[in-house]
Amino acid sequence: MELKNYMEIVVEDAVDKELARLNEDWTKSHKCKLDIMAMILNRLPARYIVTDKGRIMTKITETEVQFQADILRELVRAVKQVKKNP
């Protein structure tokens, strides 16, 4: 068993997609990606899971509109900030 913040998985996936979509020089920096992820994760609640059942229940929550909106809001905010100062 492993303790994992499920929010990290969701945020990393969202950041990867957004940086690939932007496809600018600064988006290829691993440090920029980590900076963006840290900013987002510091502003969103953690979703810790241990079991497969916990993963499934959290995955269901991921489909909620507010969950997606919160991640998108923080993603936009973090990308703007890192883009100004990569």
N, C-alpha and C positions, 0 to 999 in steps of 0.2 A: 504494500500500500504506500501511497505517496500523497502528501499534502500539497495541493496546488491551488493557486489563485486563478480560477477559471477566467477572470476578467483579463488576465495577461494574454491568454490564448486568443480571445476575441479581439482585443485591442491590437495585438501584433498582426493579425489577419487584416484588420481594417487599415492599419498604417501601411502594410505592404501593398495593398491594392491602391491606396491613394498615392503613394510615392511612385508606383509604376505608372499610374495615370498621368501624373504631373510630368514625369520623365525629364527633369531638369538636372543639371550637373550636381547641385547640392543634395538632391534626393538620393544620390548613390553613396553618400557617406553613411557608414554604419553608426557613427556617433550621432549624426542628426536623427537617424531612426530611433536610437535609444533615448535621445533627449525628448523627442515627440512622445514616445511611449511613456516615459517617466512623468511628463507633464499631465498626460491624460490619466494615467493610473493614480496619480496623487489627487485628482479631482473627482474620481468616481469611487463608489464603494467596492470593497473587495468582495469576491464571491468564492470563498474557499470550498473545495470539494476534496473528498477522500475516496469515496466509493464510486463504482460505476453508476449506481442509482443517483447519487448526488450529481454526477456529470449529466445524466439524462434530465433530471429536474432543472438544472441550470440551463441546459440547452433549450428547454421549452421556454424558459424566461427570455432567452435571447430573441425569440420571435416577437416579443411584445414591442409595440410601436415606441413607447416611451424609452425602453432600454436602448433601442437603436438610435433614437433622437438624442439621447444623452451622450452616447459615444460620438455621434457625428458632430454635435456641438463642440465637444472638447477636442475632437480631431481638427476641426477647422481652426479653433483658437490656437492650438499647439503648432500647427503647420505655419500659420501666419507668423507666430513668434520666432520660430526656428528659421524660417525663410529670411526674416529681417537680419538675423545674426547667426548664420550657420556655424 
